[in-house]
Amino acid sequence: MWKTVLRRLLIMIPQLIVLSIIVFALAKMMPGDPFTGLVNPNTDPKEIIRLKREAGLYDPLWVQYGRWVNNLFHGNLGTSYIQKVPVASLIADRAVNTFWLSLLTVILTYLIAVPMGIAAGRYEGKWKDIVISAFNYITFAIPGFVIYILGLWLFGYVLGWFPISGSVSGSASGFWGVLGSRIYHMILPAVLVAIISTTGIVQYLKIGISDNKVEDYVKTARSKGVPEKVVFNKHILRNSLLPIAAFFGNTITGLLSGSVIIETIFSYPGMGQLFMNSVQQRDYTTLTALILIYGILTLIGNLLSDIIMSIVDPRIRIQ
């Protein structure tokens, strides 16, 4: 397995280089700049030129790229043009909120999806499968932002069961008070995201169970008189979980990146909302740092998926 991990890490090196070049190029291709029209409508154009020169925006592109990469290696992601604070600290504050929301979302997603997928596959064609399939079709057909807005409107505004913005109540105090308030603010967005995220897991698990039920090794086990419960748990379910394990790494890192839609709708101060604000405000330093982090998280997710797959299925390990 260590050979697999080492090989994947070596492959990530050129991928990271290409990723950094793409991120830098996309940032430079974006229209406008962080100073024009955002400092003050009455600001002297010469002052804007001076600010851009001080920021190094007139330097050759290869010089700007080299300076950016060098700063990255020293842990310096730059300073936010808008917030006037180091980007690293700005992202770190938001990453904590996104981490807790992502953790709760992942837990709820698998708690909902795995039992549903098992039931749909085990009782294929029966009423349980029909109900779960209908649920899957509905959640897949309706855009996520529609469900988020409906959930916010119903449970936040109409019923008033959950808060509609923020991550912690201002009146919360003490460790347990803050923790309880944080969880209370996360429940509704986490449940809504989990409902949307279950579709693929349920479908893959159902198909896997349906396919494995007719495999020769299952027929052999049944012919030997192995109890049906043992056949299902040890042979059918175990092999059907392999595709789910493969998605687990990307699921975690994908959610850690933060959901732009859910965090924007709920005004949740996470990385997703920060990304949207950076786009709207043309805060290039924050934007490029976030895109780079998202890309790195994707590569790490692929690595985690490979590691998980090599653990649960030794046949795919690279020797």
Stockholm file with secondary structure:
# STOCKHOLM 1.0

chainA/1-319         MWKTVLRRLLIMIPQLIVLSIIVFALAKMMPGDPFTGLVNPNTDPKEIIRLKREAGLYDPLWVQYGRWVNNLFHGNLGTSYIQKVPVASLIADRAVNTFWLSLLTVILTYLIAVPMGIAAGRYEGKWKDIVISAFNYITFAIPGFVIYILGLWLFGYVLGWFPISGSVSGSASGFWGVLGSRIYHMILPAVLVAIISTTGIVQYLKIGISDNKVEDYVKTARSKGVPEKVVFNKHILRNSLLPIAAFFGNTITGLLSGSVIIETIFSYPGMGQLFMNSVQQRDYTTLTALILIYGILTLIGNLLSDIIMSIVDPRIRIQ
#=GR chainA/1-319 SS CHHHHHHHHHHHHHHHHHHHHHHHHHHHHSSSCSSTTTSCTTCCHHHHHHHHHHTTTTSCHHHHHHHHHHHHHTTCCCBCTTTCSBHHHHHHHHHHHHHHHHHHHHHHHHHHHHHHHHHHHHTTTSHHHHHHHHHHHHHHHSCHHHHHHHHIIIIIIISCCSCSSCSSCTTCCHHHHHHHHHHHHHHHHHHHHHHHHHHHHHHHHHHHHHHHTTSHHHHHHHHTTCCHHHIIIIIIIHHHTHHHHHHHHHHHHHHHTCCHHHHHHTTCCSHHHHHHHHHHHTCHHHHHHHHHHHHHHHHHHHHHHHHHHHHHCGGGCCC
#=GC SS_cons         CHHHHHHHHHHHHHHHHHHHHHHHHHHHHSSSCSSTTTSCTTCCHHHHHHHHHHTTTTSCHHHHHHHHHHHHHTTCCCBCTTTCSBHHHHHHHHHHHHHHHHHHHHHHHHHHHHHHHHHHHHTTTSHHHHHHHHHHHHHHHSCHHHHHHHHIIIIIIISCCSCSSCSSCTTCCHHHHHHHHHHHHHHHHHHHHHHHHHHHHHHHHHHHHHHHTTSHHHHHHHHTTCCHHHIIIIIIIHHHTHHHHHHHHHHHHHHHTCCHHHHHHTTCCSHHHHHHHHHHHTCHHHHHHHHHHHHHHHHHHHHHHHHHHHHHCGGGCCC
//
